[in-house]
Amino acid sequence: MGTVGQNDKNGALRVSIRGGLVLLAVAALLSGCARPEGSDSRPQQPLKAPPAPAADLQADKTLIRAARLRAEQARIATARRWGLKRVPLTAPPAPVTKPRITTRRGFQVEGHEEKGLPPVFTTIPTEQKIVFLTLDDGAEKDPAFLRMMSDLQIPYTAFLSGYLIKDDYGYFRKMRDSGVVLNNHTLHHPYLPGLSYARQRHEICGMQDVIEKHYGERPALFRPPYGNYNEDTLRAARSCGIRYAPIWNEEVFVDHWEYREWDQKIHPGDIVLSHFRGRQDWKGTMTDMVRRFLDKVTAEGYAVARLEDYL
């Protein structure tokens, strides 16, 4: 009996101590929550995770290197599959501050800037070794071209004519869905300076309507057919919502290049023209043209950038 009584006393003591500790803990919590305003007390900072072991950091670096190697190997394989001599260079990030675009000297109409007409230019002002690929009209609709540009991730800009795309709006919808901007090249590809202001406006605004109807957005870029324009052309374009009228500094075909400059060379920021053409018009296909284009610009240290990113 005496032993049992002693055990009861010890148990009661333990319960009492435990209860006292609980009361102290609760009191401490309450005092923390009821900290008087202006008190110097500071809440506890959350515990920070311990730094990763050096072995884990090294493993992460190894994984990153492996991923980059796989990506580079994939790019090499893609370039080979499309018959390129070199892997195309990657363009630098788009500029945060866009360059100021003005009409090229000698390409102005009277009162061009004062009247706020869309600038006509052949080159984007930049010192970076980049060029811009643009394609006109929409006559050829080569599925292999879409696959090639998507596989290689080469940006380009399209300038479309209504009478040439109306038999297959879906082809250019795929192009738009891949991130290509579809722009204005008139309804019927006429020689615009030979038309009245009203007829020029119909050609340009009418194509704005077509692109908006089928692709959801009115373009900001317009390229006059053959690169020919007058003041009425630019006034009409502005009235239709056009902000820029880029033309080109070089033109690439399936079998040769043509240059605007006397030195017959590519320059940083140049806009390059080509067309939606196939074997009916060329001695080759659109993919042959792209191959010729990429092999040359890559060999000369140029990357292909997206024109709209600089406007």
JOVEN-V157829 format. One line per field, one symbol per residue. phi: phi as a letter, one per 40 degrees, with the letter a starting at -180 (. if undefined). psi: psi as a letter, one per 40 degrees, with the letter a starting at -180 (. if undefined). A space follows every 10 residues. Layout:
# JOVEN-V157829
phi: ???
psi: ???
This chain:
# JOVEN-V157829
phi: .dccdccccc ccccdccccc cccccccccc ccccdccgcc cbcccccccc dcddcccccc cccccccccc cccccccccc ccgccbcdcc ccdccccccc cbccdgbccc gdcccgcdcb abaccacccb bbcbbbghcc bccccccccc ccfccabbbb bdccbccacc dccccdcchc ccbcbgcbfc ccccbcdccc cccccccdcc ccccbgaccb bbbcdggbab cddccccccc gcbbbcbabb bbbcbabbbc cccfbcbdgc cbcabcbbcc bbcibccccc cccccccccc gbbcbcdccb b
psi: dddddddddd dddddddddd dddddddddd dddfhiheie ihihiihiii iiiddddddd dddddddddd dddddddddd defidihiih iiiiidhiih hihhheeiih fdddefihih ieihhieigi ihhihicedh ghdddddddd defhiihhhi hdeeeeegdd dedddddeeh hhahfidefi gdeeiidddd dddddddddd ddddeehhie ihhhheehia ddddddddde ehdighbidi hhadeiiiid idefiiihei hhiaigiadd difaiddddd ddddddddde eiihihddee .
